[in-house]
């Protein structure tokens, strides 16, 4: 059974420093969410609260409709996998995998299958693993947790591109086989964009945007065509690329009918905005209202 | 895992930790036993044997027990919370672990004292301890049993002391270890007072024992029970809302 997440007026302070302020957030059960934010925006703090790794300074956090803090029947169904994993480095990979069985839903057989697939050396100590293999071990433990709410916090950062791709595919396969709630916190936005159903953007300790992926893609557009024609539209570009006489620009506002007509007449193709470009725009410190 | 199984997993975890720790350290204990029986044999070639070597091993075991309590909780805390355990469950598991570990080491301590008693008897050596008033023989078999009967309690006191310091060290990364300052003299002092001797370790730490060593074993045992309970409550209190540290990038 998937778990929903509800945060109401949640704040978190580290001493005098506010990490999160006035967070109200609802995540429906059974969806894949992307949690995006710049470094220090509060993504990890937010996930730590949802997983009861920390207690909020103020506010209420419900997971599956119940308070999550010190609630064994809830936290046993929630998995937050942090980059590098929360492991005893002196243990072997095998012992680390087996220690996961403290979680009721942990699937040890599946974990070993994944370990074999990702070529994890079972006899090696965790401290002797490369950053990439350590990330893989964390991901394996996260997938095999078979939790009803699984959150990956930059877990895949240490992995190389083929391993990341295999991880995303395994994550999706596991999600399709056993619908549950997934939150992916990442900086590799374009890599995961196709897997996400909804996106939450955290900026400076607050929720900046929360919408489904189509709504985000409709917040802007990508226009590709002859450079002169693109320039003639006079749009404010977030990002631009040029290849010979062809130019592609990203804009952060929906195009009105007139602009669309002029673009079409000039042979310009209009596509959805890239999530990463939009994210960069939305979290630009110099942007008004951000 | 069903709801009842979830409700009792803390006890299973505690028992599992005790079993795993005893299994992990079994060769250490075996090595200590071999040394305790071999070293007197060597020394006997040059001098008389009046002191129980096993008693030194048991005392080293008390410090070791403190390290086990502190080390395990320090290491397990992030791992277990991340694996979906609550802090209360971990506190209960550590309690079960401490009791089982202390009972097991107490039993090993008792068995070793009796084995040593027979061993020393076969060679005509005296099995004594280095008491404050000089070397004191442990005494008859009944005296030996009475002497060893307090060992599980003492192991538990050291385990609780180590656990408090372990949790505090996790909770307050740079300052938690300072709890050593109030905790160690109390536990060590009670140990000193109970046997009117200086256990293995820096003798000055047990200075508090000098003020209470006339109380008799009953009141001192009660004081050790009280100190252990206070330490267990303190460890639980420190654990119950400890935040997991942020991971270093």
Interface residues (C-beta under 8 A of the other chain):
Chain A: X44 X48 X51 X52 X53 X54 X55 X70 X71 X72 X73 X75 X76 X77 X78 X79 X80 X81 X82 X83 X84 X85 X86 X87 X88 X90 X99 X100 X102 X103 X104 X105 X145 X147
Chain B: X1 X3 X5 X6 X7 X9 X13 X75 X76 X78 X79 X80 X81 X82 X83 X84 X85 X86 X87 X88 X89 X240 X241 X243 X244 X246 X247 X249
